[in-house]
Amino acid sequence: MLASVLGLMEGIERWAYDVMFHLRGPIQPKSPIIIVSIGEDSFDELNLQWPWPRALHGQFLDIVSQGKPAAIGFDIVFPEPSSRGRKDDQALAEAIGRAGNVVLAAALAQTKGAHSIKHDLNAPIPIIRERAAAHGFVNFNQDEDAFVRSASLVRQFQGKKIASFDLQLYQLAVKAGLQAAPLPGKDSFLVNYQGGPQSFATIPYYQVLNGEIKPDVFAGAIVLLGATSPILHDVFPTPFATSGEMPGVEIHANMLETLFQGSWLRRSPLWVSIILTLAVCFLGVWITDRLRPLAALFAIVGLASGYAVAAHAAFLWTRLWLDIAPVPVALLLSYGATVVENFIKVQSETRRLSHYFSPDVVSEIIRQKDDASLASSRRRLTILFSDIRGFSAMSEKMSPEEVVTFLREYLTVMTDVVFQHGGTVDKYIGDAIMALYNVPFDQRDHAAQAVRTALAFQERLRPLAARILSKYGTDLRYGVGIHTGDAVVGTIGAEQRLEYTAIGDTINLASHLESITKDFKVSIIISESTHAEIKDQFLTRYLGEVKAKGREIPVRIYEVAEADLRKGERVAVKAAVDIVEDNARVHATVSELSESGLLVEHLPKEFEKGKILPLRLELFGGAQTVDVIAKVAWSREDKAGFTILYLKSDDRTIIERFIIQNR
C-alpha cells in the first residue's frame, strides 16, 4: 500500500496498462478523421528539401477546401518567417484565409538558463496566425518512460490558460455540425488508442497535390496534416507502439477520436487501491491461516489471477484503469508473512506439545489447526502410573548431580516408550510417570497399549538397573498401576498457567494400584475394567479385591505377567502371512513375532479361539517362507494372537535371523 502511495509501482502499472491495450487489440475508428501524411513517398515524389515552400501548403489547402471538410489541422509549426521570403508566407496566409477553418500548431518550449527559466509558446508568425481560425499547442504529456498515454485540453502559459491543438479542432468541427460527445469534466484525459500506426485513413501528401485524390473525399471530415517520416523526428512511444514509432499526427488523431466518441479512459482513485489492498491483505491472511500452505498458495494465485481478469474486464467494458500491482503484491506478501508467522507458531506449538504427546500426535494436532481436541471434555481413557522401587535408597548414595543425570536418562527412555505406544505423558513426579491413553484422539486398543507400555518399561529398565546395582549396590524394581475409566481430560488450570491433564476418580484409582504393587510383590497391577479389555491378549492372574480410598465398592485387581503367551523375545515386524482354514486362504499381516508366537493384523474375520491352523510366513520381503502349525490364542475384530505349536528346526533358524534383523 505504501508503495502505491509513493508511486513506487507506477512503472508496473504503466506496463500493465499498455498490456491491456494489446490484449484488447485495435478497433476501427468511428469519427471522420483523415490524415494527410508527409512521408518518405511524398519526399521522393516531390523531390523537395524540408521545410517545403509554404506556398505549396497553400496549394494543398485550396485543393482540400474544395471538398468542404469540417476542419483542417496543420501539425506543422510556423514560428519564423519563411526562408523563401514574405511572398511565401503571404501565399500560405491567403490560402488559410480562403479555407476559413484551419487550426495551426504552436509548440510550448522551456529554456533553462543559469539563473532563470524561459517559457515560449512558439506560435505561428502573425501573418499566418491572423488568417487562421485558431491555433493551439501540440505538446504531448509524456510519462517518465516517454510514452504518450494522456492528453491536456488546456495548459497554463504566462498566467493564462491556452487551448490545445486538439481542443481547437474539436470545437471548430462541432461548430461545423459534426456530432460529438461532451468534453471531459477535467482538463486532461487518458487517450483511448484505436491501434498502432496507420489505424486511421491516411493519404500521402503528394497524391493530393497531383490530383490523384478527389477533394470530395474530405467532405465533412477532420483533415490532419503532419509528418510521418522518421527523419522529421515527430514520433513517440504509445501503448500500441512501444518502440517509439507512432507519428505525432496519428496521436492527435487518436486524441480527437477519443474526444468525439467520449471514450476516454478513467484511472481509479488512489483510495480505491488503498481499500482493495487492505481488503486483500486481510483476505490473504484469512485464507493462508485456514488452508495448508500449498493449497493457500493456489488460492492466492487464483485470486490474483481473478483480479487481473476483473481489471481487464473493467478496462474493456467500463474503460476503467484499475491499478494492477497492489492487489497481487498484497496477496503474495500477506501469504508469505502469514506462512512465516504460522511456521514460527507451529515450531513453538510443536515444542510445547512435544512435552506431552508423541511426534505423530503432535503432527496431527498441528495438521488439524484446531485446539478443540485439547479442550476439556469427558472421555473414556486408560491411565498408567509407574514408579521405581528403591529409588530413594539409591538417591541417598548419589550426589544431586548424579540423581539429575540418572533421571534425565531414565525419563527420556521411558517417555520414548510411552510415545511408541501412542500414549501421552501427563506429568513427571520425581521418578514417577503418569501417562494417558486414548487422548487426545481415539485409540481403539488403548488399554492393551498401556499394558504393552508397562511390559516395555520392564525391558528398558533392566540395563539401567544392572548398572545401578553394580555401581551403588541398589536393586531397582518397577511398579505399574493401570486403570481404564472415564475422566475429564484436556487443557486445565489457571489463566496464568495451563496444563494438559486428566482429573477424576479414575486417576486416583490408577495411582492407588501403582502404590500397592509393592504390597502384592508384583510389577504390574491392572483394574478389572482394564482386564476386561485385554484379558485375551496377555497372561494375567487374579489377585483379589482391594478397597481404594474414596470408593465404597471393592475393585477386582489382576497381575500382568512379565511375558504374555509368547515366550521368548518378540519384536515388531512387517511380514505377510497366509492362513488356511477349511480349504480357504486368508492373507494378512504379521506385526509382532517371536519363536513361540505371533500377532496378526488386518484380518477379514475373527477366528475361533483354540483352533489349530496351518500358517505360511513370508519373511525377508518374501524371499523366504516358513510353514508353521499354530493355535489361535485370541481373536478380536481384525487382530489375532497365535501360539506356535510346530516348527521345523531349519525354519526356527530363519525366524531367529529375521527377529535379530528387526530388533
C-alpha positions in Angstrom: 0.0 0.0 0.0 2.8 2.4 0.9 4.5 1.6 -2.4 1.3 2.6 -4.3 1.0 5.8 -2.3 4.6 6.7 -3.0 4.3 5.7 -6.7 6.9 3.0 -6.5 4.8 0.7 -8.6 4.0 3.2 -11.3 6.3 1.6 -13.8 4.5 -1.8 -13.4 1.1 0.0 -13.7 2.0 1.7 -16.9 3.3 -1.6 -18.3 0.1 -3.4 -17.3 -1.9 -0.5 -18.9 -0.1 -1.0 -22.2 -0.6 -4.8 -22.0 -4.4 -4.3 -21.6 -4.4 -2.3 -24.9 -2.6 -5.2 -26.6 -5.0 -7.7 -25.1 -7.9 -5.7 -26.3 -6.4 -5.2 -29.8 -7.0 -2.5 -32.3 -10.5 -1.2 -33.1 -11.9 0.6 -36.0 -12.2 4.5 -35.6 -15.7 5.9 -35.9 -15.0 9.6 -36.4 -14.4 11.1 -39.9 -10.7 11.8 -39.4 -8.3 11.7 -42.4 -4.6 12.0 -42.1 -2.5 13.5 -44.9 0.9 12.2 -44.3 4.2 13.9 -45.1 6.2 10.7 -45.5 9.0 9.2 -47.5 6.9 8.6 -50.5 6.0 12.3 -50.7 9.6 13.3 -50.3 10.5 11.0 -53.2 7.7 12.3 -55.5 8.1 16.0 -54.8 11.9 15.9 -54.6 12.0 19.0 -52.3 14.1 19.8 -49.3 12.4 20.2 -46.0 10.9 22.6 -45.0 8.8 22.7 -48.1 7.6 26.0 -49.6 4.7 27.4 -47.6 3.1 28.3 -50.9 2.9 24.6 -51.6 0.9 24.1 -48.4 -1.3 26.9 -49.7 -2.0 24.9 -52.9 -2.7 21.9 -50.7 -5.2 23.9 -48.7 -7.0 25.2 -51.8 -7.4 21.6 -53.1 -8.7 20.2 -49.7 -11.0 23.1 -49.1 -12.9 22.3 -52.3 -14.2 19.2 -50.5 -15.6 21.3 -47.7 -14.0 19.5 -44.7 -15.3 20.3 -41.2 -11.9 21.4 -40.0 -8.3 21.3 -41.1 -5.4 20.9 -38.7 -1.8 21.7 -39.6 0.5 19.7 -37.3 3.4 21.8 -38.6 4.8 24.8 -36.6 5.5 28.1 -38.4 7.2 30.1 -35.7 9.6 32.0 -38.0 9.2 33.7 -41.4 9.9 31.6 -44.5 13.4 31.4 -45.7 11.9 31.9 -49.2 10.6 35.4 -48.3 7.4 37.2 -47.4 5.6 36.1 -50.6 5.9 32.5 -49.4 4.3 33.3 -46.1 1.7 35.5 -47.8 0.6 32.7 -50.1 0.0 30.3 -47.2 -1.8 33.0 -45.2 -4.2 33.8 -48.1 -4.9 30.1 -48.6 -5.7 29.8 -44.8 -8.0 32.7 -45.1 -9.8 31.3 -48.0 -10.3 28.0 -46.2 -11.6 29.7 -43.1 -11.4 26.5 -40.9 -7.7 25.9 -40.4 -6.2 25.3 -36.9 -2.4 25.8 -36.7 0.1 24.3 -34.3 2.1 26.1 -31.6 4.9 24.5 -29.6 5.4 25.3 -25.9 9.1 25.4 -25.1 11.1 25.8 -21.9 14.7 27.1 -21.9 16.7 26.9 -18.7 19.4 29.5 -18.2 22.0 29.9 -15.5 19.6 31.9 -13.3 16.2 31.7 -14.9 13.8 29.6 -16.9 12.2 31.0 -20.1 8.9 29.8 -21.4 8.0 30.3 -25.1 4.8 29.5 -27.0 6.4 29.3 -30.4 3.1 30.3 -32.1 2.7 30.8 -35.8 4.0 34.1 -37.1 1.4 36.9 -37.2 0.8 37.0 -40.9 -0.2 33.3 -40.9 -1.8 33.2 -37.4 -4.2 36.1 -38.1 -5.8 34.3 -41.0 -6.3 31.0 -39.1 -9.5 30.0 -37.3 -7.4 29.2 -34.2 -4.1 27.8 -33.1 -3.2 25.6 -30.1 -0.3 23.8 -28.6 0.7 20.4 -29.9 2.9 19.3 -27.0 2.2 15.8 -25.6 2.0 14.7 -22.0 4.9 12.2 -21.8 5.3 9.9 -18.8 8.6 9.1 -17.2 9.1 6.3 -19.8 8.5 8.9 -22.6 5.2 7.2 -23.5 2.2 9.3 -24.5 -0.8 8.0 -22.6 -2.8 11.1 -21.7 -3.6 14.5 -23.3 -4.2 18.0 -21.9 -7.0 20.2 -23.2 -5.5 23.4 -21.8 -2.2 24.5 -20.3 -1.0 27.5 -18.3 1.1 30.0 -20.2 2.1 33.3 -18.6 -0.7 33.2 -16.2 -3.4 32.3 -18.8 -5.0 29.1 -20.0 -4.3 28.3 -23.6 -6.2 25.7 -25.6 -4.6 22.6 -27.2 -4.5 21.9 -30.9 -7.0 19.1 -30.4 -9.4 21.1 -28.4 -9.4 23.9 -31.1 -10.1 21.3 -33.8 -12.9 19.7 -31.7 -14.6 23.0 -31.2 -14.3 24.0 -34.8 -15.6 20.7 -36.1 -18.6 20.8 -33.7 -19.3 24.3 -34.8 -19.3 23.0 -38.4 -22.0 20.4 -37.4 -20.0 17.3 -36.6 -21.7 15.2 -34.0 -19.5 14.8 -30.8 -19.7 13.6 -27.2 -19.4 16.3 -24.5 -15.9 17.2 -23.4 -14.4 15.6 -20.3 -15.0 17.3 -17.0 -11.3 17.7 -16.4 -8.5 19.4 -18.3 -6.8 16.2 -19.1 -7.9 12.7 -20.1 -6.4 9.2 -20.9 -6.3 8.6 -24.6 -8.2 5.6 -25.9 -5.9 4.5 -28.6 -7.5 2.8 -31.6 -4.4 0.9 -32.5 -0.9 1.3 -33.8 0.4 3.4 -36.7 -1.9 3.7 -39.8 -5.1 2.9 -37.8 -6.7 5.9 -39.4 -7.4 6.6 -43.1 -4.1 8.0 -44.5 -3.5 9.8 -47.8 0.1 10.8 -48.9 0.6 14.5 -49.4 1.8 14.2 -52.9 -1.4 12.4 -54.1 -3.5 15.4 -53.0 -1.3 17.8 -54.9 -1.1 15.8 -58.1 -4.9 15.3 -58.2 -4.9 11.5 -57.5 -7.3 12.2 -54.6 -10.6 14.0 -55.3 -11.4 16.8 -52.9 -14.9 15.3 -52.1 -13.0 12.6 -50.2 -12.6 15.2 -47.4 -16.2 16.3 -47.2 -17.3 16.8 -43.6 -14.1 15.3 -42.3 -11.4 16.5 -39.9 -8.2 16.6 -42.0 -4.9 16.4 -40.2 -1.7 17.3 -42.0 1.5 16.1 -40.3 4.9 14.4 -40.6 5.0 10.6 -40.6 8.6 10.3 -41.8 11.0 9.2 -39.0 13.6 11.6 -40.3 11.5 14.5 -39.1 11.7 13.1 -35.5 8.0 13.6 -34.8 7.5 10.0 -33.5 6.7 8.8 -29.9 6.1 5.6 -28.0 2.5 4.7 -27.1 0.8 1.6 -25.8 0.4 0.2 -29.3 3.8 1.5 -30.5 6.2 0.6 -27.7 9.3 1.1 -29.8 8.5 4.8 -30.3 7.3 4.6 -33.9 3.9 6.4 -33.5 3.8 9.7 -35.6 2.6 12.7 -33.7 -0.1 13.4 -36.2 -1.6 9.9 -35.5 -1.5 10.6 -31.8 -3.6 13.7 -32.4 -6.0 11.6 -34.5 -6.4 9.2 -31.5 -6.9 12.2 -29.2 -9.7 13.6 -31.4 -11.3 10.2 -31.8 -11.4 9.8 -28.0 -13.0 13.3 -27.6 -15.6 12.9 -30.3 -16.6 9.4 -29.1 -16.4 10.3 -25.4 -14.3 7.1 -25.0 -11.6 8.4 -22.8 -10.4 6.1 -20.0 -10.5 6.8 -16.3 -8.0 5.8 -13.7 -9.3 4.6 -10.4 -8.6 6.9 -7.5 -5.8 6.2 -5.1 -8.3 5.5 -2.3 -9.7 2.6 -4.3 -6.3 0.9 -4.5 -5.8 1.5 -0.7 -9.1 -0.1 0.2 -8.6 -3.0 -2.2 -5.1 -3.5 -0.9 -6.2 -3.6 2.8 -9.1 -5.9 1.9 -7.0 -8.5 0.1 -4.4 -8.3 2.9 -7.0 -9.5 5.4 -8.3 -12.0 2.8 -4.8 -13.3 2.1 -4.1 -13.8 5.8 -7.5 -15.4 6.4 -7.0 -17.9 3.5 -3.4 -18.7 4.4 -4.4 -19.2 8.1 -7.1 -21.7 7.2 -5.5 -23.8 4.4 -2.4 -25.8 4.1 0.5 -23.7 2.6 0.3 -25.3 -0.9 -3.5 -25.1 -1.1 -3.3 -21.5 0.2 -0.7 -20.6 -2.5 -3.0 -22.0 -5.2 -5.9 -20.0 -3.8 -3.8 -16.8 -3.6 -2.6 -17.2 -7.2 -6.1 -17.9 -8.3 -7.4 -14.7 -6.5 -4.6 -12.6 -8.0 -5.3 -14.0 -11.5 -9.0 -13.4 -11.0 -8.3 -9.8 -10.0 -6.2 -9.4 -13.2 -9.1 -10.7 -15.3 -11.6 -8.4 -13.5 -9.3 -5.4 -14.0 -9.1 -6.2 -17.7 -12.8 -6.6 -17.9 -13.2 -3.2 -16.3 -10.8 -1.8 -18.8 -12.8 -3.3 -21.7 -16.4 -2.6 -20.6 -16.2 0.5 -18.4 -12.9 2.0 -19.7 -11.6 2.0 -16.1 -7.9 1.6 -15.4 -7.6 -0.3 -12.1 -4.1 -0.4 -10.6 -2.9 -4.0 -11.2 0.1 -4.4 -8.9 -1.1 -3.6 -5.4 -3.6 -6.5 -5.1 -1.4 -9.4 -6.3 1.6 -8.0 -4.3 -0.6 -7.6 -1.2 -1.9 -11.1 -1.6 1.6 -12.6 -2.0 3.1 -10.6 0.8 0.2 -11.5 3.2 0.6 -15.1 2.2 4.4 -15.0 2.7 4.1 -13.2 6.0 1.4 -15.5 7.3 3.3 -18.6 6.2 6.4 -17.4 8.1 4.3 -16.4 11.1 2.5 -19.8 11.1 5.8 -21.6 10.7 7.1 -19.9 13.8 3.9 -20.6 15.7 4.0 -24.2 14.6 7.5 -24.6 15.8 6.7 -23.0 19.1 3.5 -25.1 19.4 5.4 -28.3 18.4 7.9 -27.7 21.1 5.2 -27.1 23.7 3.1 -30.1 22.7 6.1 -32.4 22.4 6.4 -32.4 26.2 3.0 -34.3 26.3 2.4 -36.1 23.1 4.2 -38.3 20.6 5.5 -36.8 17.4 2.7 -38.4 15.4 0.0 -36.9 17.7 1.7 -33.5 17.7 1.7 -33.6 13.9 -2.0 -34.5 13.8 -2.9 -31.7 16.2 -0.9 -29.2 14.1 -2.4 -30.5 10.9 -5.9 -30.1 12.2 -5.2 -26.5 13.3 -7.9 -26.9 15.9 -7.5 -26.8 19.7 -10.9 -28.5 20.1 -9.1 -31.8 20.6 -7.2 -30.2 23.6 -10.3 -28.7 25.2 -11.6 -30.1 28.4 -14.1 -32.9 27.9 -15.2 -36.2 29.5 -14.0 -39.3 27.7 -13.0 -42.9 28.4 -9.3 -43.4 28.7 -6.6 -45.6 30.3 -4.2 -44.2 32.9 -0.8 -45.6 33.7 1.2 -44.8 36.8 4.7 -46.0 37.1 7.3 -45.8 39.9 10.8 -47.1 40.6 11.1 -49.2 43.8 14.4 -48.5 45.6 14.9 -45.0 44.0 15.0 -43.3 47.4 17.7 -45.7 48.7 19.7 -45.3 45.5 19.5 -41.4 45.6 20.9 -41.4 49.1 24.1 -42.9 47.7 24.3 -40.4 44.8 25.2 -36.8 44.5 22.4 -34.4 43.4 24.1 -34.0 40.0 24.2 -37.8 39.6 20.5 -38.0 40.5 19.6 -35.4 37.9 21.7 -37.2 35.3 20.0 -40.5 36.0 16.5 -39.1 36.0 17.1 -37.3 32.7 18.3 -40.6 31.1 15.6 -42.7 32.7 12.7 -40.4 31.9 13.9 -39.9 28.3 14.0 -43.6 27.7 10.6 -44.2 29.3 8.9 -41.3 27.6 10.1 -42.7 24.3 8.3 -46.0 25.2 5.1 -44.1 26.0 5.2 -42.3 22.7 5.9 -45.5 20.8 2.7 -47.0 22.1 0.6 -43.9 21.4 0.5 -42.6 24.9 0.6 -39.1 26.3 2.8 -38.1 29.1 0.7 -36.2 31.6 3.4 -35.4 34.2 6.6 -36.5 35.9 6.6 -36.7 39.7 10.2 -37.3 40.7 10.9 -40.7 39.2 7.2 -41.5 38.7 5.4 -41.1 35.3 1.7 -40.6 34.7 0.7 -41.4 31.1 -2.7 -41.3 29.4 -4.0 -43.4 26.5 -6.9 -42.7 24.1 -6.2 -38.9 24.2 -6.4 -36.5 22.6 -7.5 -38.7 19.6 -9.4 -42.0 19.7 -7.2 -45.1 20.1 -9.1 -48.3 19.7 -6.8 -50.6 21.7 -5.7 -48.0 24.3 -5.9 -50.5 27.3 -3.7 -53.0 25.5 -1.2 -50.3 24.5 -0.9 -49.2 28.2 -0.1 -52.8 29.2 2.4 -53.1 26.4 4.0 -49.9 27.7 4.3 -51.4 31.2 5.9 -54.5 29.8 8.3 -52.5 27.7 9.2 -50.4 30.8 10.4 -53.5 32.5 12.5 -54.5 29.5 14.1 -51.0 29.2 14.7 -50.7 32.9 16.9 -53.9 33.1 20.1 -52.4 31.7 19.7 -49.3 33.8 19.0 -51.4 36.9 22.1 -53.6 36.2 24.3 -50.6 36.0 22.9 -49.1 39.2 23.3 -52.4 41.1 26.9 -52.8 40.0 27.8 -49.2 40.9 25.7 -48.5 44.0 24.6 -51.9 45.2 20.9 -51.0 45.0 18.4 -53.3 43.3 15.8 -51.3 41.3 12.4 -52.7 40.6 9.4 -51.4 38.8 5.8 -50.8 39.9 3.0 -50.0 37.4 -0.7 -49.4 38.0 -3.2 -49.3 35.1 -6.9 -48.4 35.2 -9.5 -47.8 32.4 -12.4 -45.5 33.1 -13.9 -42.0 32.5 -12.3 -38.8 33.4 -12.3 -35.1 32.4 -9.2 -34.6 30.2 -7.9 -31.5 28.4 -6.2 -28.2 29.0 -6.9 -27.4 32.6 -5.5 -24.9 35.1 -5.4 -21.2 35.9 -5.3 -18.3 33.4 -1.7 -17.8 34.3 -0.7 -21.5 33.7 -2.5 -24.3 31.8 -1.6 -27.9 31.6 -2.9 -30.8 29.6 -4.0 -33.3 32.2 -6.8 -35.6 33.4 -8.9 -35.2 36.5 -11.2 -37.7 38.2 -11.5 -40.8 40.4 -10.1 -42.8 37.5 -6.7 -41.2 38.0 -6.8 -41.7 41.8 -7.5 -45.4 41.4 -4.6 -45.9 38.8 -2.3 -44.2 41.3 -3.5 -46.4 44.1 -2.9 -49.6 42.0 0.7 -48.5 41.4 1.2 -47.9 45.1 0.0 -51.4 46.1 2.3 -53.3 43.7 4.9 -53.5 46.5 2.3 -55.0 48.9 1.4 -57.8 46.4 5.1 -58.1 45.4 4.2 -57.8 41.7 5.3 -55.4 38.9 2.1 -54.7 37.1 -1.4 -54.4 38.6 -4.5 -53.6 36.4 -8.1 -53.0 37.4 -11.0 -55.2 36.4 -12.1 -52.6 33.7 -8.7 -52.8 32.1 -8.6 -56.6 32.4 -11.9 -56.8 30.6 -10.3 -55.0 27.6 -7.1 -57.1 27.4 -7.8 -60.5 29.0 -7.4 -62.4 25.7 -4.1 -60.7 24.8 -1.9 -61.1 27.9 -1.2 -63.6 30.7 -3.0 -62.3 33.8 -3.5 -63.6 37.4 -6.4 -62.7 39.6 -5.1 -61.1 42.9 -8.4 -60.4 44.7 -10.3 -57.4 45.7 -9.0 -54.1 47.2 -10.8 -51.1 48.6 -9.4 -47.9 47.2 -9.6 -44.6 49.1 -12.8 -42.8 48.4 -14.5 -45.9 47.0 -17.2 -47.9 48.8 -17.2 -50.9 46.4 -14.0 -53.0 46.3 -12.1 -53.3 43.0 -11.0 -56.6 41.5 -7.3 -56.4 40.5 -5.1 -58.6 38.3 -1.4 -59.1 37.8 0.0 -58.9 34.3 2.8 -61.5 33.8 6.1 -60.1 32.6 5.7 -62.2 29.5 2.4 -63.0 27.7 1.6 -66.1 25.8 4.5 -65.5 23.5 7.6 -66.9 25.2 10.9 -65.5 24.2 11.9 -62.2 22.6 9.1 -60.6 20.5 9.8 -57.8 18.0 7.8 -55.5 15.9 8.0 -56.7 12.3 6.2 -56.3 9.0 5.7 -59.6 7.1 2.9 -61.3 5.2 1.1 -64.5 6.3 -1.3 -66.9 4.7 -3.8 -68.7 7.0 -5.6 -71.8 5.7 -9.0 -72.7 7.2 -11.4 -75.1 5.6 -9.5 -75.0 2.3 -9.9 -71.2 2.2 -6.8 -69.0 2.3 -6.7 -65.7 4.2 -3.9 -63.2 3.6 -2.9 -60.9 6.4 0.0 -59.0 8.0 2.3 -60.1 10.9 3.1 -57.1 13.2 4.9 -58.9 16.1 6.8 -62.2 16.0 8.7 -64.4 18.4 9.9 -68.0 18.3 6.7 -69.1 20.1 4.0 -66.9 18.7 2.9 -64.0 16.5 0.4 -61.2 16.3 -1.6 -60.9 13.1 -3.4 -57.8 11.9 -5.8 -56.8 9.0 -7.8 -60.0 9.2 -11.1 -60.1 7.3 -12.8 -62.0 10.1 -12.4 -63.4 13.7 -11.1 -67.0 14.3 -12.3 -69.5 16.9 -10.2 -69.4 20.0 -8.2 -72.6 20.4 -8.5 -73.7 16.8 -5.3 -75.2 15.2 -4.4 -73.8 11.8 -1.5 -74.1 9.3 0.2 -70.7 8.6 2.8 -69.8 5.9 5.0 -66.8 6.8 6.7 -64.7 4.1 9.9 -63.3 5.6 12.7 -61.1 4.3 10.3 -59.4 1.8 9.0 -62.7 0.6 12.5 -64.1 -0.2 11.9 -67.0 2.3 8.8 -68.7 3.5 8.2 -70.6 6.8 5.4 -73.1 7.4 4.1 -73.5 11.0 1.2 -75.1 12.8 -0.3 -72.6 15.3 -3.2 -72.3 17.7 -5.5 -69.3 18.0 -4.7 -67.8 21.4 -7.2 -65.0 21.0 -9.1 -63.2 18.1 -10.9 -59.9 18.2 -12.1 -57.7 15.2 -9.2 -57.7 12.7 -6.4 -58.9 15.1 -5.5 -62.3 16.4 -2.7 -63.9 18.5 -1.3 -67.3 17.6 0.8 -69.7 19.6 3.3 -71.7 17.5 2.8 -75.5 18.1 5.1 -77.0 15.5 8.1 -75.5 13.7 10.9 -77.2 11.8 14.4 -76.6 13.1 15.5 -75.0 9.9 12.5 -72.7 9.9 13.2 -71.8 13.5 16.7 -70.7 12.4 15.1 -68.5 9.7 12.8 -66.9 12.3 15.7 -66.3 14.7 17.6 -64.5 11.9 14.5 -62.4 11.0 14.0 -61.4 14.6 17.6 -60.4 15.1 17.4 -58.3 11.9 14.3 -56.5 13.2 15.4 -55.8 16.7 
